[in-house]
Amino acid sequence: MRKCHLNTCPVGIATQNPELRKLFTGDPQHIVNFFTFIAMELREIMAELGFRTINEMVGKAKTLKVRTDLDHWKLQSLDLSPILYEREVNSNVGIYHQFDQDHELENILDRKLIADWKAGKTEVSYPIINIDRSAGAMLSYEISLKHKAKGLPTDSFNVNFTGSAGQSFGVFLAKGVKFNLEGEANDYVGKGLSGGKIVIKPPRESTFVPHENIIIGNVAFYGATSGRAFINGLGGERFCVRNSGAETVVEGVGDHGCEYMTGGKVIILGNVGKNFAAGMSGGVAYAFNPNDDFAINCNTEMVDIDQPDTNDLADVKSMVEEHLAETNSKMASYILNDWEALSKYFIKVMPHDMKRVLAEQKQQEEKVA
């Protein structure tokens, strides 16, 4: 029916409306019966083939036969023998889960970070490579275990990285932890960011122009709830998708930026890709738009494009100043050095419904006053 997002499901499945839910005729026992029948039929087929367990079936390609009763031109030159080839393996090779796998979790980078934090260190430095994935996740868990959502005092544990970070750099980073990365990072930077701070900038010896080059991968700050991030370079696609509270500054983003965003703040000092703000229901975004071409890439189904007021620009300036201080961004320096002239090129993106709610709140406050 394609109504799953509207809460009007006519058969009472994808809805929380109690009246519509009455229309659902399903019963948990139906599912139990269905899977019981599947299991019964599977056992019958396995018995015909001479197998008692699923594990016995794994890898027995000789029991598979190619059908010869199909007359189709696409099958005339199709040779499946490489797929159906059954290779003999030694008993020390597992073809299903016969042996536990060693994920080498005892040696990952977070173990060192946790030891440093527990030792009372306030600043440490480490190289990082692309197999160092989810850096910060276990550290944040240990901090949350002891300090709950309160976390640590701001920037009380600083980690300086150099290199190419693997996926999910700074994932779930707890409040009070600051990750400085001189290099680049893969997808999912800052996923679920939970109060921490992430700063990413190019290596100091690099010669490329940061605001013209991608420095982090796709889906950065997915589902972030709080915290700040400063990216001296371009982000990939789906930047800040489902962001609900983090505040970020970036030099430009790819397609689908701020998709399904529900809160937080995004400041973009460069271009955006197509379909910006699709499904954006909360939060606010500001984009530096000197070429007046932002609108062609913005999905305005749920948002308006406005001129920021004085308070908005003061907020943007403060964030850009922090971006400059953290990353030494040339783009930030360029804008701030001529703020009076260039600040007029910022535009503001905010959801229709959020604007309406804020306007109603303001009216109510005025009435009370």
N, C-alpha and C positions, 0 to 999 in steps of 0.2 A: 504493500500500500504506500510505501515511502512516506510514512507519517510518524516514524519512530521518534523524531525530534520535536514533534508538535504536541505530544501528550493526548492525541486524539485517536489512538489505535482502535479501529472499529471491532476488533476481535478480542480486545482486552489484554493484550500481551505487553506491548511497550507503552505502558501508561501507569500512572499512580492514581488516576481518577477512579474513585470507588465505584461509581456507576458503570463506567466502562469495564472495570475489572470483573463485574458480575457477568459480563458477556463471555468470559473465557470458560470454555467447557472442558479444558484439559484436567488431568488428574495425575498425581505422581505415580500411581500404580500403572498407568499407561506406559510410562518410561521404563519401569521395572519389567513389565511384560515384554516390551520391545527388545530390551537387551537380553532377557532370558531366552527369547526365541533366537536371537543372533548367536548366543553362546551354544544353544542346542544344535543349530544348523552347522556351526563351525566344527563342533565335535564330530558330527556325522561325516563331514567332508574329510576331516583329519583321519578318522578311522578308516575311510576308504583308501587313503594314501599311506596308511601304516604308521601314523604318528600319534603319540599320546600327549605330547606337550608342544607348546609354541616354540620353545627353545630347540626342540628336535627338528623343527621345520626350517629354521634359519639357515640360509645358504644352500639348501637342497634344490638347486636349479634344475636338476635332472627330472624333477616331477612336473616341470612346466613344459607344455607342448604348444607349438605354434599352430594355430588353426589353418587349415587348408581349404576350407569351404567358403572363403570370402573372395568374391570376384570384384576386385577394385583395382584400377590402374595404379594407384599409389602404392599398392602392396607388391607389385610385380618385381621391383628391384630392391625390396626391403629385406635385409639380412639381419636377423636378430641373434645369430649364433654368438657374437661377442658378448652380448648381454646374458645369454643363457649358459655361457661357459662356466662350468663348476671346477674351481681350482682346489687342489688338495692342499690342506694347511696342516702345519704341525700342531701338536697338542698344546704348545705354549702360546699359540695365537688364538685370541678370543674372537669368535664371530658374533657373539652377543655379549651381554654383560657378565663375563666370567671372571674378570679381574677388576679390582678397584683401580681407578685412575688417580695418579698423583698430580694434583693441580699446582703443586709447589707453592701453596699459600703461605707457608712458613717463611718464605724468602721475599715476599713482595714488599714494595716500597713503603706501604702503610705501616708495616711492622716497625720500621726505623722511625717513622714520624711519631708513632705512638710512644716508643721508648724515649724519644727526645722530649715530647710533651710531658710525660710522667717524670722525667728527670728535671723538670723546671726550666728547660731552655725556652727562650723567647724568640730566637731567630736561628734558622738553620738553612743550609744550602745543599742541593742535590742535583745531579744530572738526571734527565728523564728521557726515556725512549718510548717508541710506539707500542711496545708490549706491556708498558706500565699503564694498565687500564684501571678505571674507577679510582684514580688517586684521590684520597681524602675520604672515601666512604667509611672505611673501618676506623679511621681517626675520629670522624664525626660521631660514629656510633659510641666510641669510648667516652667522648666528651658529653654526649647526650645522656649516657648511662649515669654519669656523675652529676651533671649540672642541669639535666632536663632541657626544656625549651629555652631557658635563660641563657645557656651557652656561656662563653667567656667574655671578659671585657673586650671592647673594640680593639682589633689589631694586636691582641696580646700574644698570639703565636703566629709568627711570620715564616713562611717557607719560600725560599728563592729557588726556582727551577731553571735549568737551561737545557734546551733540546726540543725534541718533538714528542709531545704528550700523546698517549693512546686515547682510546675512546673514553668518554665520560670523565674527563678531567674536572676535578672539583665537584663531583656529584654529591648532592645532599650536604654540601659544606656547611659546617656548624658556625654559629655566631661567634665572633672573636678570632676566627682563623682567616688568615690572609694568604692566598696563593699568588705569588708573582712568577710569571713564566716569561722568560726571554727566549723566544723561539716560535713555535706554532703548536696547534692542537688539532686532533681529529674531531669526529662528530660528538654531539651530546655534551659539549662543554657546559658545566654548571647545571646539569639536569637536577631538578629538585632542589636547587640552591636554597639553603635554609638559614640565612642570616650571615653567611660568610662573605668574603670579598675576593674577587678574582681579577687580576690584572694581567693582560697578555700584550706583549709588544715584540717587534722583530728583534733579532740579534743585533747588538750594537755595531757589528762589523758588516751588516747587510747593506746593500746598495740600492735595493728596490724602493719604490715609493709606497709607503704603507697603505695610504687610502686608495691605491689602485690595485692592490693585491689581496687575495683571500688568505687570512691567517688562522681562521678556525673553520671547522667543518659545518655540516648541516645540523639542524634541530638543536641549536644552542639554547640553554636555559629553558628547556622543556619542563613545564610544570613547576618552575621556580616559585617559591612562596615568599621569600624575603632575601635581603642582602643586596650587594652592589657589584657591578662588574664594569671594567673599562677595557675596551678592545681597540688597540691601535692598529687597525687594518680592517679588511672586509670580513663579514660573516657569510656563511653559506645560505642555503635555503631554509625556510621555516624557522627563522630566528625568533626566539621568544614565543614559540607556539605554546599555547596554554599557560603562559606566564600569568601568575596570579598575585605577584607582589614584589618581585625583584626590580631594581632600578639599574638600567644599563646605558652605557654610551658606546657606540660603535661607529666606524667610519663609513659604513655602507652595508647593505644586505642583499641577498638574492631573492628569488621568488617566494611568495607566500609569507612574508614577514608579518609578525604579530598575529598569526593565524589563531583563532579561537582564544585570544588573550582575554583574561577576565579581571586583571588588576595589574598594578605596577606601573612603571614608567620606562619608556624607551626613547632615547635621543639618538638620531641618526645624522651624522655629519656629512653624508654623501648620498649617492643614488640608492634607490630601492628597486627590486625586481617586480615582476607582474603580480597581480592579485594580492597586493598588500592589504592587511586588515580584514581578510575574509573571515567572517564569523566572530569578529572581535566584539565582545559584549561588555568589556570593562577596561579600566586602565586608561592610559593616555600615551600618545606617541608624538614626538616633535621631529620634524625633518628639515634640514637645511636645503632650501630649494631655490637657488639663485637662477636656475635655468627655466623655472616655471613649468616643469614637465612632470611633476609628481602625480598630478591628478590622473594621467593616462594609465598609471600603474596601480592605482588605488581602487579597491573594491568598495564602493560606497553604499552597498546594500544595507549595512548596519552602522555606518559611521558618517560623520560630517568632517569636512575639511575647513578649518577656520583660521583666522589670524589670532595668535596668542595675545593675551592682554599683558599689562605691565607686570603683574604678579607671575604670570607664566614665564615671561622672559627672564625675570630675576632668578627663578628656579632653574631654568635652562642654563643661564650663565654660571650659576654656582656649580652645576654638574659638569659643565665643560671646563671650568677652572680646575676642578678635581681631576678630570680626565687628563688635562695638561700636566698637572703635578705628578700624576701616577705614571704616565706613559711618555711624556715629552712629545706629544703628538704635534706635528707640524700643522695639521689641519686645524686643531684646536687653537694653536698659537696664531694662525692666520685670522681666524674669526674673532678672537678676543682682542687682537691688536687694533681692530677697526670695528669694535662692537657696535657703536652707534650707527654706522652705515650698513653693516652686514646683518644685524639682528633682525631687520625687517624681512629677511628672506626665510625666516623660520615659519613653518606652518604647523598647525595643531590638528591632530586626528583624535576624535573622541566619539564613542558610540552615541547614537540618538537617545537611547533609553537612559543612559548614564547622565547625559546633559539634562534630560527632563527631570530625573530624580533630584539632581543637584539643585536645579532651579526651584523645584517644589520645596526642598529643604530650606533654601534661602528665603523663600516667601514665608514659610512657617516661622523661621527665626525672626524675620522682620515683624510679623504679627505679634509674636511673643514680646519682642522688645517694645 
